[in-house]
Amino acid sequence: MNRRRACLPALALVLVVAGCGGSSDTSARQLRNGAGHACTVAAQRLNAIPTPQVPSQGASFLRGGIAALQSEITELSSMHPGGTAGVHFRAARTATEHEVKALQSSLKGLKAGNDPIVAIKTLQTQLAPLEKEAKVAWQALSIPACAKT
């Protein structure tokens, strides 16, 4: 029994050095800073997209939104918070991923000849609950920059 006890400190040291004793979770501060930055950049990119003046500009508008949100998702994908924060974070990220899919679907429809006005109105209906879901999750995480986008 004493021999086992003598080995425990050495084993613990090996595990810590190997990374087994550590955590790859994103801290709350890292999450607030990283996600806040990702969302701020995405919001700036989204705000820079010109509002379509004619229906034929809808595809360009959607492509800009897709690019901005995909960039945000890419940056968020490097974060891995644990616990309750992780649950809220994954809900927010998943909602944003679904927003991108809705935008891509609308863009595909426009390319196929769908009426741009109907496509945008349908898209707005699809995005509303996703945006609300993401906002609630970001608010639970106290990351206002993300709750605004």
VEXNU-89629 format. One record per residue: residue number from 0; residue in three letters; x, y, z of N, C-alpha, C, CB in turn. Coordinates in steps of 0.02 Angstrom, whole numbers. Glycine has a CB too. Example, Ala and Ser with C-alpha at 12.3 -4.5 7.8 and 13.67 -1.06 7.14 Angstrom:
// VEXNU-89629
+------+------+--------+--------+--------+--------+--------+--------+--------+--------+--------+--------+--------+--------+
: resi : resn :    n.u :    n.v :    n.w :   ca.u :   ca.v :   ca.w :    c.u :    c.v :    c.w :   cb.u :   cb.v :   cb.w :
+------+------+--------+--------+--------+--------+--------+--------+--------+--------+--------+--------+--------+--------+
:    0 :  Ala :    660 :   -284 :    390 :    615 :   -225 :    390 :    660 :   -165 :    390 :    565 :   -224 :    452 :
:    1 :  Ser :    642 :   -112 :    354 :    684 :    -53 :    357 :    645 :      2 :    394 :    704 :    -30 :    286 :
+------+------+--------+--------+--------+--------+--------+--------+--------+--------+--------+--------+--------+--------+
//
This chain:
// VEXNU-89629
+------+------+--------+--------+--------+--------+--------+--------+--------+--------+--------+--------+--------+--------+
: resi : resn :    n.u :    n.v :    n.w :   ca.u :   ca.v :   ca.w :    c.u :    c.v :    c.w :   cb.u :   cb.v :   cb.w :
+------+------+--------+--------+--------+--------+--------+--------+--------+--------+--------+--------+--------+--------+
:    0 :  Met :     41 :    -60 :      0 :      0 :      0 :      0 :     43 :     63 :      0 :    -47 :      0 :     60 :
:    1 :  Asn :     97 :     64 :     40 :    141 :    122 :     42 :    174 :    135 :    -25 :    194 :    113 :     96 :
:    2 :  Arg :    190 :     80 :    -61 :    221 :     88 :   -126 :    174 :    123 :   -175 :    241 :     19 :   -154 :
:    3 :  Arg :    109 :    107 :   -172 :     59 :    140 :   -215 :     55 :    214 :   -199 :    -10 :    108 :   -207 :
:    4 :  Arg :     54 :    231 :   -135 :     51 :    301 :   -114 :    112 :    340 :   -138 :     45 :    306 :    -38 :
:    5 :  Ala :    169 :    308 :   -136 :    230 :    340 :   -158 :    228 :    355 :   -233 :    291 :    297 :   -142 :
:    6 :  Cys :    192 :    315 :   -271 :    187 :    325 :   -344 :    135 :    378 :   -363 :    169 :    259 :   -377 :
:    7 :  Leu :     87 :    391 :   -319 :     34 :    439 :   -336 :     59 :    508 :   -354 :    -14 :    444 :   -278 :
:    8 :  Pro :    105 :    538 :   -315 :    130 :    604 :   -335 :    164 :    603 :   -403 :    177 :    631 :   -283 :
:    9 :  Ala :    201 :    552 :   -417 :    235 :    547 :   -482 :    183 :    539 :   -538 :    284 :    487 :   -483 :
:   10 :  Leu :    132 :    498 :   -526 :     80 :    490 :   -576 :     42 :    555 :   -588 :     31 :    434 :   -554 :
:   11 :  Ala :     27 :    591 :   -535 :     -8 :    655 :   -541 :     34 :    704 :   -582 :    -24 :    685 :   -472 :
:   12 :  Leu :     99 :    705 :   -569 :    142 :    750 :   -606 :    144 :    732 :   -680 :    213 :    748 :   -577 :
:   13 :  Val :    147 :    668 :   -695 :    147 :    645 :   -765 :     82 :    666 :   -799 :    157 :    569 :   -770 :
:   14 :  Leu :     26 :    658 :   -766 :    -39 :    676 :   -795 :    -44 :    751 :   -808 :    -96 :    654 :   -750 :
:   15 :  Val :    -20 :    791 :   -762 :    -22 :    863 :   -770 :     23 :    884 :   -828 :      0 :    899 :   -706 :
:   16 :  Val :     84 :    857 :   -830 :    130 :    874 :   -884 :    102 :    852 :   -952 :    199 :    842 :   -873 :
:   17 :  Ala :     68 :    796 :   -953 :     40 :    770 :  -1016 :    -24 :    807 :  -1036 :     25 :    696 :  -1010 :
:   18 :  Gly :    -50 :    848 :   -991 :   -110 :    885 :  -1008 :   -174 :    851 :   -986 :   -113 :    898 :  -1081 :
:   19 :  Cys :   -169 :    793 :   -958 :   -229 :    757 :   -938 :   -263 :    788 :   -878 :   -213 :    685 :   -923 :
:   20 :  Gly :   -225 :    824 :   -838 :   -253 :    853 :   -778 :   -281 :    922 :   -790 :   -202 :    857 :   -725 :
:   21 :  Gly :   -268 :    950 :   -849 :   -290 :   1017 :   -864 :   -359 :   1017 :   -895 :   -241 :   1052 :   -910 :
:   22 :  Ser :   -382 :   1076 :   -915 :   -448 :   1082 :   -946 :   -441 :   1124 :  -1009 :   -498 :   1115 :   -897 :
:   23 :  Ser :   -475 :   1101 :  -1061 :   -474 :   1139 :  -1124 :   -534 :   1186 :  -1129 :   -473 :   1092 :  -1184 :
:   24 :  Asp :   -573 :   1190 :  -1075 :   -631 :   1234 :  -1074 :   -610 :   1307 :  -1080 :   -672 :   1223 :  -1011 :
:   25 :  Thr :   -651 :   1345 :  -1114 :   -641 :   1417 :  -1119 :   -667 :   1448 :  -1054 :   -676 :   1446 :  -1181 :
:   26 :  Ser :   -627 :   1491 :  -1023 :   -650 :   1525 :   -962 :   -704 :   1575 :   -978 :   -591 :   1559 :   -926 :
:   27 :  Ala :   -741 :   1596 :   -927 :   -794 :   1646 :   -937 :   -766 :   1711 :   -967 :   -830 :   1660 :   -871 :
:   28 :  Arg :   -709 :   1731 :   -942 :   -677 :   1793 :   -967 :   -655 :   1785 :  -1039 :   -618 :   1813 :   -923 :
:   29 :  Gln :   -624 :   1728 :  -1055 :   -604 :   1715 :  -1124 :   -665 :   1714 :  -1170 :   -565 :   1649 :  -1129 :
:   30 :  Leu :   -718 :   1684 :  -1146 :   -779 :   1680 :  -1186 :   -808 :   1749 :  -1199 :   -831 :   1636 :  -1151 :
:   31 :  Arg :   -814 :   1790 :  -1147 :   -840 :   1858 :  -1156 :   -798 :   1898 :  -1204 :   -844 :   1894 :  -1088 :
:   32 :  Asn :   -732 :   1894 :  -1196 :   -687 :   1932 :  -1240 :   -688 :   1906 :  -1311 :   -616 :   1930 :  -1213 :
:   33 :  Gly :   -680 :   1840 :  -1319 :   -677 :   1810 :  -1386 :   -743 :   1816 :  -1423 :   -657 :   1738 :  -1381 :
:   34 :  Ala :   -797 :   1797 :  -1391 :   -863 :   1800 :  -1424 :   -882 :   1873 :  -1436 :   -916 :   1765 :  -1381 :
:   35 :  Gly :   -868 :   1916 :  -1388 :   -883 :   1987 :  -1397 :   -847 :   2015 :  -1458 :   -864 :   2027 :  -1335 :
:   36 :  His :   -785 :   1997 :  -1466 :   -746 :   2020 :  -1524 :   -776 :   1992 :  -1589 :   -672 :   1999 :  -1518 :
:   37 :  Ala :   -789 :   1927 :  -1590 :   -817 :   1895 :  -1650 :   -883 :   1927 :  -1671 :   -828 :   1820 :  -1638 :
:   38 :  Cys :   -926 :   1940 :  -1622 :   -991 :   1970 :  -1636 :   -985 :   2043 :  -1657 :  -1037 :   1965 :  -1576 :
:   39 :  Thr :   -939 :   2080 :  -1627 :   -929 :   2150 :  -1646 :   -905 :   2155 :  -1718 :   -878 :   2184 :  -1599 :
:   40 :  Val :   -858 :   2113 :  -1737 :   -833 :   2113 :  -1806 :   -888 :   2093 :  -1854 :   -772 :   2064 :  -1813 :
:   41 :  Ala :   -927 :   2042 :  -1837 :   -982 :   2020 :  -1880 :  -1034 :   2076 :  -1887 :  -1016 :   1957 :  -1851 :
:   42 :  Ala :  -1049 :   2110 :  -1833 :  -1098 :   2165 :  -1836 :  -1073 :   2221 :  -1881 :  -1112 :   2193 :  -1765 :
:   43 :  Gln :  -1009 :   2237 :  -1877 :   -980 :   2288 :  -1920 :   -985 :   2267 :  -1993 :   -907 :   2302 :  -1902 :
:   44 :  Arg :   -970 :   2204 :  -2007 :   -975 :   2179 :  -2075 :  -1047 :   2180 :  -2100 :   -946 :   2108 :  -2080 :
:   45 :  Leu :  -1094 :   2159 :  -2057 :  -1164 :   2159 :  -2076 :  -1190 :   2230 :  -2089 :  -1207 :   2125 :  -2021 :
:   46 :  Asn :  -1169 :   2277 :  -2046 :  -1191 :   2346 :  -2055 :  -1162 :   2379 :  -2117 :  -1173 :   2387 :  -1994 :
:   47 :  Ala :  -1106 :   2352 :  -2141 :  -1074 :   2381 :  -2200 :  -1106 :   2355 :  -2266 :  -1000 :   2364 :  -2200 :
:   48 :  Ile :  -1149 :   2306 :  -2261 :  -1181 :   2279 :  -2321 :  -1235 :   2328 :  -2344 :  -1212 :   2208 :  -2308 :
:   49 :  Pro :  -1230 :   2351 :  -2406 :  -1281 :   2399 :  -2429 :  -1350 :   2366 :  -2432 :  -1261 :   2425 :  -2499 :
:   50 :  Thr :  -1399 :   2404 :  -2409 :  -1468 :   2380 :  -2413 :  -1490 :   2379 :  -2486 :  -1516 :   2426 :  -2370 :
:   51 :  Pro :  -1520 :   2324 :  -2508 :  -1540 :   2320 :  -2579 :  -1591 :   2375 :  -2596 :  -1571 :   2251 :  -2594 :
:   52 :  Gln :  -1578 :   2408 :  -2651 :  -1624 :   2460 :  -2674 :  -1673 :   2433 :  -2725 :  -1585 :   2518 :  -2705 :
:   53 :  Val :  -1654 :   2378 :  -2757 :  -1697 :   2344 :  -2805 :  -1692 :   2269 :  -2792 :  -1676 :   2362 :  -2880 :
:   54 :  Pro :  -1743 :   2232 :  -2810 :  -1743 :   2160 :  -2797 :  -1682 :   2122 :  -2824 :  -1805 :   2130 :  -2825 :
:   55 :  Ser :  -1654 :   2145 :  -2878 :  -1597 :   2109 :  -2907 :  -1534 :   2112 :  -2863 :  -1581 :   2138 :  -2976 :
:   56 :  Gln :  -1534 :   2156 :  -2813 :  -1476 :   2162 :  -2768 :  -1482 :   2115 :  -2707 :  -1469 :   2234 :  -2745 :
:   57 :  Gly :  -1537 :   2078 :  -2704 :  -1549 :   2034 :  -2647 :  -1496 :   1980 :  -2639 :  -1616 :   2002 :  -2655 :
:   58 :  Ala :  -1474 :   1951 :  -2694 :  -1424 :   1897 :  -2690 :  -1358 :   1923 :  -2661 :  -1411 :   1867 :  -2760 :
:   59 :  Ser :  -1338 :   1982 :  -2682 :  -1276 :   2012 :  -2656 :  -1283 :   2025 :  -2581 :  -1260 :   2077 :  -2694 :
:   60 :  Phe :  -1341 :   2049 :  -2562 :  -1355 :   2063 :  -2491 :  -1350 :   1999 :  -2450 :  -1426 :   2094 :  -2483 :
:   61 :  Leu :  -1379 :   1945 :  -2475 :  -1377 :   1881 :  -2440 :  -1306 :   1853 :  -2436 :  -1423 :   1830 :  -2473 :
:   62 :  Arg :  -1268 :   1859 :  -2490 :  -1199 :   1835 :  -2490 :  -1158 :   1871 :  -2437 :  -1167 :   1844 :  -2560 :
:   63 :  Gly :  -1168 :   1936 :  -2430 :  -1133 :   1974 :  -2379 :  -1150 :   1951 :  -2309 :  -1148 :   2048 :  -2387 :
:   64 :  Gly :  -1214 :   1938 :  -2297 :  -1236 :   1914 :  -2232 :  -1208 :   1845 :  -2216 :  -1311 :   1912 :  -2228 :
:   65 :  Ile :  -1207 :   1802 :  -2266 :  -1180 :   1735 :  -2257 :  -1106 :   1739 :  -2239 :  -1189 :   1693 :  -2321 :
:   66 :  Ala :  -1069 :   1780 :  -2275 :   -996 :   1786 :  -2262 :   -983 :   1813 :  -2192 :   -964 :   1833 :  -2314 :
:   67 :  Ala :  -1020 :   1863 :  -2171 :  -1010 :   1892 :  -2104 :  -1025 :   1842 :  -2049 :  -1054 :   1955 :  -2095 :
:   68 :  Leu :  -1081 :   1806 :  -2056 :  -1100 :   1758 :  -2004 :  -1056 :   1696 :  -2004 :  -1173 :   1738 :  -2013 :
:   69 :  Gln :  -1034 :   1674 :  -2063 :   -989 :   1617 :  -2065 :   -922 :   1633 :  -2031 :   -977 :   1595 :  -2137 :
:   70 :  Ser :   -899 :   1694 :  -2041 :   -837 :   1715 :  -2009 :   -846 :   1714 :  -1932 :   -816 :   1786 :  -2033 :
:   71 :  Glu :   -903 :   1738 :  -1910 :   -918 :   1737 :  -1838 :   -919 :   1666 :  -1812 :   -985 :   1772 :  -1824 :
:   72 :  Ile :   -952 :   1622 :  -1847 :   -957 :   1552 :  -1825 :   -888 :   1520 :  -1822 :  -1002 :   1512 :  -1873 :
:   73 :  Thr :   -846 :   1534 :  -1871 :   -778 :   1507 :  -1872 :   -740 :   1528 :  -1810 :   -740 :   1530 :  -1935 :
:   74 :  Glu :   -745 :   1592 :  -1793 :   -710 :   1617 :  -1733 :   -739 :   1587 :  -1670 :   -714 :   1694 :  -1730 :
:   75 :  Leu :   -805 :   1579 :  -1667 :   -837 :   1551 :  -1608 :   -821 :   1477 :  -1599 :   -913 :   1561 :  -1612 :
:   76 :  Ser :   -808 :   1443 :  -1655 :   -795 :   1371 :  -1652 :   -731 :   1353 :  -1615 :   -791 :   1344 :  -1722 :
:   77 :  Ser :   -688 :   1402 :  -1604 :   -626 :   1387 :  -1567 :   -637 :   1391 :  -1492 :   -571 :   1436 :  -1588 :
:   78 :  Met :   -696 :   1411 :  -1471 :   -711 :   1418 :  -1400 :   -752 :   1358 :  -1375 :   -750 :   1484 :  -1386 :
:   79 :  His :   -735 :   1335 :  -1315 :   -767 :   1275 :  -1288 :   -781 :   1284 :  -1214 :   -724 :   1212 :  -1300 :
:   80 :  Pro :   -830 :   1327 :  -1197 :   -846 :   1336 :  -1126 :   -881 :   1273 :  -1099 :   -890 :   1398 :  -1116 :
:   81 :  Gly :   -872 :   1262 :  -1035 :   -904 :   1205 :  -1003 :   -964 :   1226 :   -963 :   -854 :   1168 :   -959 :
:   82 :  Gly :   -995 :   1178 :   -933 :  -1051 :   1190 :   -887 :  -1110 :   1225 :   -920 :  -1028 :   1231 :   -830 :
:   83 :  Thr :  -1144 :   1264 :   -880 :  -1203 :   1301 :   -903 :  -1186 :   1350 :   -958 :  -1236 :   1338 :   -845 :
:   84 :  Ala :  -1128 :   1381 :   -952 :  -1106 :   1428 :  -1005 :  -1100 :   1391 :  -1071 :  -1038 :   1460 :   -986 :
:   85 :  Gly :  -1076 :   1330 :  -1069 :  -1069 :   1290 :  -1131 :  -1136 :   1276 :  -1162 :  -1033 :   1226 :  -1116 :
:   86 :  Val :  -1186 :   1263 :  -1121 :  -1253 :   1249 :  -1147 :  -1280 :   1311 :  -1183 :  -1301 :   1229 :  -1089 :
:   87 :  His :  -1275 :   1369 :  -1151 :  -1299 :   1431 :  -1182 :  -1259 :   1448 :  -1244 :  -1296 :   1489 :  -1132 :
:   88 :  Phe :  -1194 :   1439 :  -1240 :  -1150 :   1454 :  -1297 :  -1168 :   1411 :  -1357 :  -1076 :   1443 :  -1277 :
:   89 :  Arg :  -1176 :   1346 :  -1346 :  -1193 :   1301 :  -1402 :  -1261 :   1319 :  -1431 :  -1192 :   1228 :  -1379 :
:   90 :  Ala :  -1308 :   1339 :  -1389 :  -1374 :   1360 :  -1414 :  -1368 :   1421 :  -1459 :  -1423 :   1374 :  -1356 :
:   91 :  Ala :  -1327 :   1470 :  -1437 :  -1318 :   1530 :  -1477 :  -1283 :   1515 :  -1543 :  -1278 :   1582 :  -1437 :
:   92 :  Arg :  -1230 :   1476 :  -1539 :  -1193 :   1459 :  -1600 :  -1236 :   1419 :  -1649 :  -1129 :   1420 :  -1582 :
:   93 :  Thr :  -1274 :   1372 :  -1622 :  -1318 :   1331 :  -1665 :  -1371 :   1374 :  -1698 :  -1351 :   1275 :  -1624 :
:   94 :  Ala :  -1400 :   1421 :  -1662 :  -1450 :   1466 :  -1691 :  -1418 :   1506 :  -1748 :  -1479 :   1513 :  -1637 :
:   95 :  Thr :  -1357 :   1529 :  -1738 :  -1322 :   1568 :  -1790 :  -1308 :   1523 :  -1850 :  -1257 :   1599 :  -1763 :
:   96 :  Glu :  -1289 :   1462 :  -1838 :  -1278 :   1415 :  -1894 :  -1342 :   1404 :  -1933 :  -1251 :   1347 :  -1867 :
:   97 :  His :  -1398 :   1400 :  -1899 :  -1462 :   1392 :  -1933 :  -1481 :   1456 :  -1972 :  -1518 :   1375 :  -1882 :
:   98 :  Glu :  -1461 :   1513 :  -1945 :  -1473 :   1575 :  -1982 :  -1435 :   1573 :  -2049 :  -1450 :   1637 :  -1940 :
:   99 :  Val :  -1374 :   1551 :  -2047 :  -1334 :   1546 :  -2108 :  -1367 :   1498 :  -2158 :  -1261 :   1523 :  -2092 :
:  100 :  Lys :  -1391 :   1442 :  -2133 :  -1425 :   1394 :  -2177 :  -1487 :   1424 :  -2209 :  -1443 :   1330 :  -2138 :
:  101 :  Ala :  -1523 :   1464 :  -2171 :  -1583 :   1497 :  -2198 :  -1562 :   1547 :  -2252 :  -1622 :   1532 :  -2142 :
:  102 :  Leu :  -1509 :   1585 :  -2239 :  -1484 :   1632 :  -2289 :  -1462 :   1596 :  -2352 :  -1426 :   1674 :  -2261 :
:  103 :  Gln :  -1426 :   1541 :  -2344 :  -1403 :   1502 :  -2401 :  -1461 :   1474 :  -2441 :  -1357 :   1445 :  -2378 :
:  104 :  Ser :  -1512 :   1451 :  -2406 :  -1572 :   1424 :  -2439 :  -1607 :   1479 :  -2480 :  -1620 :   1394 :  -2388 :
:  105 :  Ser :  -1612 :   1538 :  -2451 :  -1643 :   1594 :  -2487 :  -1602 :   1614 :  -2547 :  -1652 :   1655 :  -2440 :
:  106 :  Leu :  -1537 :   1614 :  -2540 :  -1493 :   1631 :  -2596 :  -1501 :   1579 :  -2652 :  -1419 :   1634 :  -2573 :
:  107 :  Lys :  -1504 :   1516 :  -2633 :  -1514 :   1463 :  -2682 :  -1581 :   1473 :  -2719 :  -1513 :   1393 :  -2648 :
:  108 :  Gly :  -1632 :   1492 :  -2681 :  -1697 :   1504 :  -2711 :  -1695 :   1563 :  -2760 :  -1748 :   1518 :  -2657 :
:  109 :  Leu :  -1660 :   1615 :  -2741 :  -1654 :   1673 :  -2786 :  -1619 :   1653 :  -2851 :  -1616 :   1730 :  -2751 :
:  110 :  Lys :  -1567 :   1613 :  -2844 :  -1530 :   1590 :  -2903 :  -1574 :   1546 :  -2948 :  -1467 :   1551 :  -2882 :
:  111 :  Ala :  -1622 :   1512 :  -2917 :  -1668 :   1469 :  -2954 :  -1726 :   1508 :  -2985 :  -1695 :   1414 :  -2909 :
:  112 :  Gly :  -1729 :   1573 :  -2970 :  -1781 :   1614 :  -3000 :  -1839 :   1631 :  -2955 :  -1807 :   1581 :  -3060 :
:  113 :  Asn :  -1834 :   1617 :  -2891 :  -1888 :   1635 :  -2844 :  -1897 :   1710 :  -2843 :  -1873 :   1608 :  -2773 :
:  114 :  Asp :  -1958 :   1731 :  -2829 :  -1973 :   1803 :  -2823 :  -1934 :   1831 :  -2764 :  -2050 :   1814 :  -2812 :
:  115 :  Pro :  -1891 :   1881 :  -2776 :  -1849 :   1909 :  -2723 :  -1888 :   1937 :  -2664 :  -1805 :   1962 :  -2751 :
:  116 :  Ile :  -1943 :   1969 :  -2677 :  -1982 :   1999 :  -2622 :  -2011 :   1945 :  -2578 :  -2038 :   2044 :  -2651 :
:  117 :  Val :  -2039 :   1893 :  -2608 :  -2067 :   1838 :  -2570 :  -2011 :   1802 :  -2532 :  -2105 :   1788 :  -2616 :
:  118 :  Ala :  -1954 :   1792 :  -2565 :  -1897 :   1757 :  -2533 :  -1873 :   1794 :  -2471 :  -1840 :   1749 :  -2583 :
:  119 :  Ile :  -1868 :   1860 :  -2475 :  -1843 :   1899 :  -2418 :  -1894 :   1899 :  -2362 :  -1828 :   1972 :  -2440 :
:  120 :  Lys :  -1958 :   1905 :  -2379 :  -2010 :   1903 :  -2326 :  -2011 :   1835 :  -2292 :  -2079 :   1919 :  -2356 :
:  121 :  Thr :  -2003 :   1782 :  -2330 :  -2001 :   1715 :  -2302 :  -1939 :   1708 :  -2257 :  -1999 :   1661 :  -2358 :
:  122 :  Leu :  -1884 :   1734 :  -2280 :  -1822 :   1731 :  -2242 :  -1830 :   1768 :  -2175 :  -1764 :   1762 :  -2282 :
:  123 :  Gln :  -1861 :   1826 :  -2176 :  -1871 :   1864 :  -2114 :  -1911 :   1822 :  -2064 :  -1908 :   1930 :  -2130 :
:  124 :  Thr :  -1961 :   1787 :  -2088 :  -2002 :   1744 :  -2045 :  -1961 :   1687 :  -2016 :  -2062 :   1716 :  -2084 :
:  125 :  Gln :  -1916 :   1660 :  -2056 :  -1873 :   1605 :  -2033 :  -1821 :   1630 :  -1983 :  -1839 :   1571 :  -2092 :
:  126 :  Leu :  -1794 :   1689 :  -1995 :  -1740 :   1715 :  -1953 :  -1763 :   1740 :  -1884 :  -1705 :   1771 :  -1988 :
:  127 :  Ala :  -1824 :   1765 :  -1880 :  -1848 :   1795 :  -1817 :  -1840 :   1749 :  -1756 :  -1921 :   1815 :  -1825 :
:  128 :  Pro :  -1865 :   1687 :  -1759 :  -1857 :   1645 :  -1699 :  -1784 :   1625 :  -1686 :  -1899 :   1582 :  -1707 :
:  129 :  Leu :  -1744 :   1618 :  -1738 :  -1674 :   1601 :  -1729 :  -1636 :   1658 :  -1696 :  -1642 :   1583 :  -1797 :
:  130 :  Glu :  -1650 :   1719 :  -1718 :  -1618 :   1778 :  -1689 :  -1637 :   1785 :  -1615 :  -1637 :   1842 :  -1728 :
:  131 :  Lys :  -1701 :   1771 :  -1600 :  -1724 :   1775 :  -1531 :  -1690 :   1723 :  -1488 :  -1800 :   1767 :  -1527 :
:  132 :  Glu :  -1684 :   1662 :  -1514 :  -1651 :   1608 :  -1478 :  -1578 :   1626 :  -1463 :  -1654 :   1542 :  -1519 :
:  133 :  Ala :  -1544 :   1652 :  -1512 :  -1474 :   1672 :  -1502 :  -1469 :   1728 :  -1452 :  -1441 :   1692 :  -1569 :
:  134 :  Lys :  -1513 :   1777 :  -1457 :  -1512 :   1835 :  -1412 :  -1521 :   1813 :  -1339 :  -1566 :   1885 :  -1431 :
:  135 :  Val :  -1569 :   1769 :  -1327 :  -1581 :   1745 :  -1259 :  -1519 :   1710 :  -1232 :  -1642 :   1697 :  -1258 :
:  136 :  Ala :  -1488 :   1668 :  -1273 :  -1428 :   1632 :  -1251 :  -1370 :   1680 :  -1236 :  -1407 :   1581 :  -1304 :
:  137 :  Trp :  -1360 :   1729 :  -1280 :  -1305 :   1778 :  -1269 :  -1319 :   1820 :  -1207 :  -1296 :   1823 :  -1331 :
:  138 :  Gln :  -1382 :   1837 :  -1196 :  -1399 :   1876 :  -1136 :  -1385 :   1834 :  -1073 :  -1473 :   1897 :  -1138 :
:  139 :  Ala :  -1399 :   1769 :  -1076 :  -1385 :   1726 :  -1018 :  -1310 :   1723 :  -1004 :  -1413 :   1655 :  -1031 :
:  140 :  Leu :  -1270 :   1733 :  -1056 :  -1197 :   1733 :  -1048 :  -1169 :   1802 :  -1033 :  -1165 :   1706 :  -1111 :
:  141 :  Ser :  -1212 :   1852 :  -1031 :  -1192 :   1921 :  -1019 :  -1141 :   1945 :  -1070 :  -1163 :   1929 :   -948 :
:  142 :  Ile :  -1157 :   1932 :  -1133 :  -1114 :   1955 :  -1188 :  -1157 :   2000 :  -1233 :  -1083 :   1895 :  -1229 :
:  143 :  Pro :  -1164 :   2064 :  -1214 :  -1209 :   2108 :  -1250 :  -1191 :   2119 :  -1323 :  -1211 :   2174 :  -1216 :
:  144 :  Ala :  -1128 :   2117 :  -1341 :  -1109 :   2127 :  -1411 :  -1140 :   2073 :  -1456 :  -1032 :   2127 :  -1419 :
:  145 :  Cys :  -1148 :   2014 :  -1429 :  -1177 :   1959 :  -1467 :  -1254 :   1961 :  -1464 :  -1152 :   1892 :  -1442 :
:  146 :  Ala :  -1281 :   1986 :  -1411 :  -1354 :   1990 :  -1405 :  -1383 :   2041 :  -1453 :  -1374 :   2007 :  -1333 :
:  147 :  Lys :  -1342 :   2086 :  -1478 :  -1365 :   2139 :  -1524 :  -1366 :   2116 :  -1596 :  -1322 :   2200 :  -1517 :
:  148 :  Thr :  -1325 :   2066 :  -1615 :  -1319 :   2047 :  -1685 :  -1372 :   1998 :  -1705 :  -1252 :   2018 :  -1699 :
+------+------+--------+--------+--------+--------+--------+--------+--------+--------+--------+--------+--------+--------+
//
